[in-house]
Amino acid sequence: MTSPQFLMTRLASATAIALLCLQAHADTSNATAPAKPAAASQRLVILNGSVDSLNSQSLFIPVSDINPVTLKFFVPEGGKVKKGDVVLSIGTSGNNTQEMQTRQEQQQVKMALELAKLEVVAIEAERALHTAQIALAKARLDASLPQGQISALDYDKYQTDKEKALKELEIRKTAVEIARKNIAKTKTDGELEARKNQLQMAYLLKENANTSVHAEVDGVVIHAFNQWRGERYDEGVPGFSGHRAGQVMTDGAFELIAWALEADRLSLKEGMPVYLTPDAYPGKTISSTIKRISPAPEAGPAGEKGRFFKVTIPLPPQADLTYAPGMSIRVSTAPAPARHLSQSLPDNLTIDGEVLSRNYRAIIPPSIRYIWNYTVGQIVPEGTHLKAGEQVLQLQSTEVQERLVTSRNLLNEKNKALEKLLLEQKEAERLGEIQIAEARAAAEKAARKATMPKELIRRIDYDKLVIDKEAGQTQLELQQKLVAAQSAQRNAEKRFLQTEMQMEQKNLNDLQAGIKALTITAPTAGIVQYRMSYDDEKIKKGSKVWMGQTIAGLADPDNMYIKAKVPEAQYGLISMGQTVTVKLPGGNQTAQAKILRPGLAFQSRSHTDNSIVRDLELEFTQRPANLKPGSAVQVIIPLTKAATSAQPKSTAK
């Protein structure tokens, strides 16, 4: 009897087979039937993207052994550059090729001194070896006497003296070999040290050459945002090696970079039509197609979590729209519904601005080696109008004063040591002349004794006189060689001490110049504007400042303009050349200004506010009296009726 479970299993299998057959029939029918429009079943995907400049060059801060580094030179934003031009350069604190050259010279002098000392030791060893050879020759003569001609005691003594002379000779030979090996080893070490110094110099020269960034394309310079300091990169602003300081934007060719999550990747394909809605132009829609999708997921935009596919979309030219790097554009696989702006926009747009000067000189602390921070002492009030050469502030550093005292003491000690060395050298030279004269007299005396007739003295005594004659001449030559080596050693000692004094004198001069530079004067006329310190407070008396940090600036009051930031969503509602009202600080005073030009890129407002804005440059139609650079103002931009009531225009096809 068949069980109910078995029947149910068979029924399920038959149903599955039937469904598979129906599916196969449906697939065969669909192969010949016309395809349905993809949009009917297409999943809606919305992506966020930003405009990027084609063929642009990113500008990265060069590598340095010391961080942060100071941007010594940076082409002003908006400045045009040609391929090969220097766009950006950094300071080279701690990378002193002149110091390396001095160190090489000192090393050479030190090596010469070591070799001179070893040469003296080697010549003294040769003298001792020659003395041992003479002693052995005489001992052999005594030991050659027949045992029957002398007493047994003298015979044993002569044989013992001969053995001692042989051992002494071996010791002296070993000493000479060791001395010569030491000279050879020191020369090899010196060559290796010189080679190392050459490599270090080559590295420093290459590093110095790499402290500048050159333009690889023709274009316009855009400054990036310094996330660490919360300000735009500019001359005098510190930054870290490898950080992106800006870019060189090319001739205006742009593309859109969007990021798709892995979940949305299946609904996208290359060549698919998409609809673009720029945040800066509300209601504007642009049609385009997906050009490329990255083959593998990667890390997405900064601050976003997850794995993303990079989507590249061409940007077709638009007569009533201007693209700019950083512009936010929404990407959709379906057209966005039209929006009516006239009901939501006010009559005026009020944005914050700041009065700046086109002629601005940054003021930074002096560069004193191994001094990293200073304390602000005397300081003129902010807003003071200074003439060129007048004092801005006075920096203080107890470490500089301590190093100055130490350097002076070391230099005095070395001066005294040099005076003592010169006196000792005069005495040593006189003593050397006496030693040579004594050796010459001894050689002449030995030569005269050797002229005695052989018949008048014993044969063994005559042979000893001949040995003394030859030895006297050799000892004279060795003494002359030794005195010359000692003189070379003394000269090397003097050069070494003089080199140390030169280095210490240079160090003292640098410290004295650094102390003088602690009094900072105005390089040009202008109004003093103090910058924010690392604790987000204005620089004031007692503030700590660091090497490379911009302390203040001098702004020319006769060349002022207004820099304001307009939110991206309202950028499309204003027009260049438009007259606006500027609300001045301190009361209800206002002035008129015109919008000259926008910034070259859309950027985040600050390091704490990621909202996208675009800079606006405005110029007073008539400059207000008593208005100083650095003043905060409000810019009131009227939104015309045509701008607020215009229906959004679509270019989607």
BELBEL-V294450 format. One record per residue. RES is the residue in one letter. PSI is psi in whole degrees, 0 to 359 (* if undefined). Layout:
BEGIN
<<RES:PSI> <RES:PSI>>
END
This chain:
BEGIN
<<M:133> <T:134> <S:154> <P:325> <Q:321> <F:319> <L:319> <M:321> <T:317> <R:321> <L:319> <A:320> <S:317> <A:321> <T:319> <A:319> <I:319> <A:319> <L:321> <L:320> <C:317> <L:321> <Q:319> <A:319> <H:320> <A:319> <D:322> <T:320> <S:320> <N:337> <A:331> <T:344> <A:150> <P:142> <A:143> <K:153> <P:135> <A:330> <A:338> <A:328> <S:6> <Q:137> <R:133> <L:127> <V:132> <I:127> <L:156> <N:135> <G:172> <S:153> <V:137> <D:146> <S:129> <L:141> <N:21> <S:161> <Q:122> <S:139> <L:113> <F:142> <I:129> <P:160> <V:139> <S:152> <D:342> <I:130> <N:145> <P:161> <V:160> <T:135> <L:101> <K:328> <F:135> <F:120> <V:130> <P:149> <E:134> <G:351> <G:140> <K:139> <V:154> <K:158> <K:128> <G:344> <D:148> <V:122> <V:322> <L:139> <S:152> <I:166> <G:162> <T:41> <S:133> <G:357> <N:70> <N:104> <T:328> <Q:319> <E:321> <M:321> <Q:317> <T:321> <R:322> <Q:316> <E:318> <Q:321> <Q:321> <Q:317> <V:319> <K:320> <M:319> <A:321> <L:316> <E:316> <L:322> <A:318> <K:316> <L:326> <E:321> <V:316> <V:318> <A:318> <I:320> <E:323> <A:322> <E:321> <R:315> <A:322> <L:316> <H:319> <T:319> <A:323> <Q:318> <I:315> <A:321> <L:319> <A:317> <K:321> <A:325> <R:323> <L:314> <D:320> <A:345> <S:351> <L:136> <P:147> <Q:333> <G:343> <Q:345> <I:170> <S:156> <A:325> <L:315> <D:322> <Y:312> <D:322> <K:315> <Y:322> <Q:321> <T:319> <D:323> <K:316> <E:318> <K:319> <A:323> <L:314> <K:319> <E:322> <L:318> <E:320> <I:316> <R:325> <K:317> <T:320> <A:319> <V:317> <E:317> <I:318> <A:317> <R:323> <K:321> <N:321> <I:314> <A:318> <K:318> <T:321> <K:317> <T:315> <D:321> <G:321> <E:319> <L:319> <E:320> <A:321> <R:319> <K:318> <N:322> <Q:318> <L:320> <Q:320> <M:317> <A:321> <Y:317> <L:319> <L:319> <K:321> <E:320> <N:320> <A:333> <N:7> <T:356> <S:143> <V:127> <H:149> <A:131> <E:347> <V:160> <D:138> <G:197> <V:139> <V:134> <I:132> <H:139> <A:177> <F:132> <N:102> <Q:331> <W:316> <R:345> <G:39> <E:168> <R:146> <Y:137> <D:176> <E:137> <G:354> <V:131> <P:156> <G:171> <F:146> <S:138> <G:347> <H:148> <R:116> <A:347> <G:200> <Q:160> <V:112> <M:136> <T:206> <D:19> <G:5> <A:127> <F:162> <E:163> <L:130> <I:118> <A:164> <W:126> <A:131> <L:159> <E:328> <A:333> <D:351> <R:322> <L:338> <S:5> <L:149> <K:156> <E:138> <G:355> <M:137> <P:142> <V:165> <Y:128> <L:133> <T:103> <P:135> <D:332> <A:344> <Y:80> <P:136> <G:350> <K:132> <T:135> <I:136> <S:143> <S:188> <T:156> <I:123> <K:317> <R:145> <I:130> <S:140> <P:340> <A:150> <P:156> <E:175> <A:137> <G:206> <P:157> <A:134> <G:351> <E:137> <K:151> <G:177> <R:134> <F:153> <F:132> <K:125> <V:123> <T:128> <I:127> <P:152> <L:107> <P:147> <P:145> <Q:133> <A:325> <D:25> <L:136> <T:122> <Y:153> <A:147> <P:141> <G:353> <M:131> <S:131> <I:131> <R:135> <V:129> <S:146> <T:358> <A:151> <P:141> <A:145> <P:147> <A:143> <R:141> <H:116> <L:338> <S:335> <Q:341> <S:348> <L:142> <P:175> <D:330> <N:154> <L:122> <T:123> <I:158> <D:147> <G:173> <E:139> <V:124> <L:171> <S:140> <R:337> <N:102> <Y:130> <R:120> <A:146> <I:122> <I:160> <P:158> <P:157> <S:104> <I:126> <R:134> <Y:12> <I:119> <W:335> <N:160> <Y:165> <T:134> <V:123> <G:251> <Q:143> <I:137> <V:151> <P:148> <E:142> <G:357> <T:135> <H:112> <L:153> <K:162> <A:130> <G:345> <E:151> <Q:134> <V:307> <L:169> <Q:123> <L:153> <Q:145> <S:109> <T:331> <E:322> <V:316> <Q:318> <E:317> <R:327> <L:315> <V:315> <T:318> <S:319> <R:317> <N:317> <L:319> <L:321> <N:318> <E:317> <K:326> <N:315> <K:320> <A:323> <L:318> <E:317> <K:319> <L:320> <L:320> <L:316> <E:324> <Q:321> <K:316> <E:320> <A:323> <E:317> <R:318> <L:323> <G:320> <E:320> <I:317> <Q:321> <I:318> <A:318> <E:318> <A:322> <R:317> <A:319> <A:322> <A:318> <E:320> <K:316> <A:325> <A:321> <R:319> <K:325> <A:351> <T:358> <M:145> <P:142> <K:330> <E:341> <L:344> <I:166> <R:150> <R:319> <I:325> <D:323> <Y:319> <D:323> <K:324> <L:322> <V:319> <I:317> <D:324> <K:310> <E:321> <A:323> <G:316> <Q:319> <T:319> <Q:324> <L:314> <E:318> <L:323> <Q:319> <Q:318> <K:321> <L:316> <V:321> <A:319> <A:320> <Q:322> <S:318> <A:323> <Q:317> <R:320> <N:321> <A:321> <E:319> <K:316> <R:321> <F:316> <L:321> <Q:322> <T:317> <E:321> <M:320> <Q:317> <M:317> <E:324> <Q:319> <K:318> <N:318> <L:317> <N:319> <D:319> <L:318> <Q:319> <A:323> <G:319> <I:320> <K:323> <A:349> <L:339> <T:104> <I:125> <T:163> <A:122> <P:332> <T:171> <A:147> <G:178> <I:134> <V:131> <Q:119> <Y:146> <R:174> <M:141> <S:182> <Y:344> <D:19> <D:31> <E:153> <K:143> <I:131> <K:179> <K:130> <G:352> <S:148> <K:129> <V:154> <W:158> <M:132> <G:350> <Q:136> <T:118> <I:314> <A:182> <G:157> <L:119> <A:135> <D:115> <P:348> <D:1> <N:61> <M:154> <Y:174> <I:134> <K:121> <A:164> <K:121> <V:132> <P:146> <E:323> <A:338> <Q:0> <Y:320> <G:354> <L:2> <I:167> <S:148> <M:143> <G:358> <Q:141> <T:132> <V:168> <T:134> <V:121> <K:117> <L:157> <P:155> <G:64> <G:196> <N:26> <Q:143> <T:164> <A:163> <Q:146> <A:166> <K:145> <I:116> <L:304> <R:156> <P:166> <G:165> <L:346> <A:158> <F:135> <Q:164> <S:151> <R:316> <S:179> <H:348> <T:347> <D:111> <N:5> <S:141> <I:132> <V:168> <R:136> <D:146> <L:137> <E:123> <L:152> <E:135> <F:138> <T:328> <Q:120> <R:127> <P:151> <A:148> <N:17> <L:128> <K:151> <P:144> <G:352> <S:140> <A:134> <V:169> <Q:134> <V:121> <I:112> <I:116> <P:133> <L:111> <T:159> <K:324> <A:324> <A:323> <T:339> <S:358> <A:138> <Q:142> <P:136> <K:136> <S:138> <T:11> <A:142> <K:*>>
END
